[in-house]
Amino acid sequence: MKYSFVLFLYASYLASAAQTFNAKAPTSGVIKTSEGKYEGIIDINTTSNQVLCRSAEKTQIFSAQQIKEVRGTGAQGEEIYYKGYTLNGEAHLFEVLSDGKITLLFKPGIVKDEFTNSTYPPFFTVGKKKELIPLERKKDLISAFGGDSKWMEQFIKNNQLDLDHKEGVYRAFSYYNQTFEATNPSP
């Protein structure tokens, strides 16, 4: 009986300590880290904030703290793009929904206060000093456009974009970044 209990505790420990990656969703991609650039089959675990990279030479696991960006192409040809950022001293992997004049990041469920179990909103932008700015309300989403808030608010209204959902927020910021790039091309 004693040995069964010890075996149960050991099995529980292994299950909780194991790294879980989605082996059924292999993605070819590139990881840029603080140590260098790595190419291969990547597997992203946003829960543990880690990326597994398998190449012909070796298999490595990178933490969000090491990762500058991860880019890849999924099984259906979709672009996969993540960046590592620190929020309140903890490194997280954020999905990049739109990148350009404004970088829009997505990561639901980040705990803000463990005592009250409150969480941050799922959307963030990156400030001038590379700090993360949580977008709490629709008003924050609109004000993220700065001096272009008025016409973007009209665009959102005209296109009936729902800023309570990921798709609507993605479409608004992607349109803004594409429009800004078209009218202000990089040299």
C-alpha positions in Angstrom: 0.0 0.0 0.0 2.8 2.3 1.0 4.6 1.7 -2.4 1.4 2.3 -4.4 1.1 5.7 -2.7 4.7 6.6 -3.5 4.3 5.4 -7.0 1.1 7.5 -7.3 2.9 10.6 -6.1 5.8 10.0 -8.5 3.4 9.6 -11.4 1.6 12.8 -10.4 4.9 14.7 -10.3 5.9 13.4 -13.7 2.5 14.4 -15.2 2.7 17.9 -13.8 6.4 18.5 -14.7 6.1 17.1 -18.3 6.4 19.6 -21.2 3.4 19.2 -23.5 3.7 20.1 -27.1 1.3 19.4 -29.9 3.2 16.8 -32.0 0.2 16.6 -34.4 0.7 20.2 -35.5 4.2 20.4 -36.8 5.1 23.8 -38.2 8.2 24.7 -40.1 9.7 28.0 -38.9 12.4 30.3 -37.6 13.1 31.2 -34.0 15.2 34.3 -33.3 16.5 34.2 -29.7 19.0 36.2 -27.7 21.6 33.4 -28.6 20.9 33.3 -32.4 18.6 32.1 -35.1 17.3 28.6 -35.4 15.3 26.9 -38.2 13.4 23.6 -38.2 10.1 22.1 -37.1 8.7 24.2 -34.3 6.0 23.5 -31.7 4.6 26.3 -29.6 3.3 25.8 -26.1 1.7 29.1 -25.0 0.6 27.6 -21.6 4.2 26.9 -20.6 5.6 29.8 -22.7 8.0 27.6 -24.5 8.9 26.7 -28.1 10.3 23.3 -29.1 12.6 23.4 -32.2 13.6 20.2 -34.0 16.3 20.3 -36.7 18.5 17.7 -38.3 21.2 18.4 -35.7 19.3 18.6 -32.4 16.1 19.3 -30.5 16.0 22.4 -28.3 13.4 24.0 -26.0 13.4 27.8 -25.8 11.6 29.8 -23.1 9.7 33.0 -23.7 12.6 34.9 -21.9 15.0 33.8 -24.7 12.7 34.3 -27.6 12.7 37.5 -29.6 10.3 36.2 -32.3 8.9 33.0 -33.8 7.7 32.9 -37.4 6.3 29.9 -39.2 3.8 28.5 -41.6 1.1 26.2 -40.3 -0.2 23.0 -41.9 -2.9 25.0 -43.7 -0.5 27.6 -44.9 -1.4 30.2 -42.2 1.3 32.5 -40.9 2.3 31.9 -37.3 4.0 34.8 -35.5 4.8 35.1 -31.8 7.1 37.3 -29.7 8.4 37.0 -26.2 7.7 39.9 -23.8 8.0 40.4 -20.0 5.0 41.5 -18.0 5.4 42.1 -14.3 8.7 40.2 -14.2 7.3 37.1 -16.0 8.2 36.2 -19.6 5.2 35.3 -21.9 4.8 34.3 -25.5 2.3 36.5 -27.2 0.6 35.9 -30.5 1.3 38.8 -32.8 -2.0 39.6 -34.5 -0.8 42.7 -36.4 2.6 44.3 -36.8 3.4 47.7 -38.2 3.0 51.2 -36.8 1.1 49.5 -33.9 2.0 46.0 -32.7 -1.1 44.2 -31.5 -0.4 41.2 -29.2 -2.8 38.6 -28.0 -2.6 36.3 -24.9 -5.6 35.5 -22.8 -5.5 34.5 -19.2 -2.4 36.2 -17.8 -3.0 36.6 -14.1 -2.7 40.2 -12.9 -3.4 39.6 -9.2 -3.1 36.1 -7.7 -5.0 37.2 -4.5 -8.2 38.2 -6.5 -7.4 35.9 -9.4 -8.0 38.8 -11.8 -6.5 38.6 -15.3 -5.3 41.1 -17.8 -7.3 41.7 -21.0 -6.2 39.5 -23.9 -5.0 42.4 -26.1 -1.9 44.5 -25.6 0.1 47.0 -27.7 3.8 47.8 -27.4 4.7 51.3 -26.1 7.6 53.4 -27.3 9.8 52.0 -24.5 8.9 48.4 -25.5 6.5 48.2 -22.5 3.3 46.3 -22.8 0.1 48.3 -22.7 -3.0 46.3 -21.8 -6.2 47.3 -23.7 -8.9 47.0 -21.1 -11.9 48.4 -22.8 -13.2 49.3 -26.3 -12.1 52.9 -25.5 -8.5 51.8 -25.0 -8.6 49.9 -28.3 -9.8 53.0 -30.1 -7.4 55.3 -28.3 -4.5 53.1 -29.3 -4.8 54.6 -32.8 -3.7 58.0 -31.4 -4.5 60.9 -33.7 -6.2 58.5 -36.1 -8.8 57.4 -33.6 -11.7 59.3 -35.1 -11.4 57.8 -38.7 -10.6 54.3 -37.3 -13.7 54.5 -35.0 -15.7 55.3 -38.2 -14.1 52.4 -40.1 -14.9 50.0 -37.2 -18.5 51.2 -37.2 -18.9 51.1 -41.0 -17.6 47.6 -41.2 -19.5 46.4 -38.1 -16.3 45.1 -36.4 -17.0 43.6 -33.0 -14.1 44.7 -30.7 -15.2 42.1 -28.1 -13.8 39.4 -30.4 -10.4 38.6 -31.6 -11.4 38.7 -35.3 -12.8 42.2 -35.1 -9.8 43.6 -33.2 -7.4 41.8 -35.6 -9.2 43.3 -38.7 -9.2 46.8 -37.3 -5.5 46.8 -36.4 -4.5 45.0 -39.6 -6.4 47.6 -41.7 -4.8 50.4 -39.8 -1.3 49.0 -40.2 -1.8 48.3 -43.9 -3.2 51.8 -44.5 -0.4 53.5 -42.6 2.2 51.5 -44.5 0.6 52.3 -47.8 0.5 56.1 -47.1 3.9 56.1 -45.3 6.1 53.6 -47.1 9.4 52.7 -45.5 12.5 53.9 -47.5 
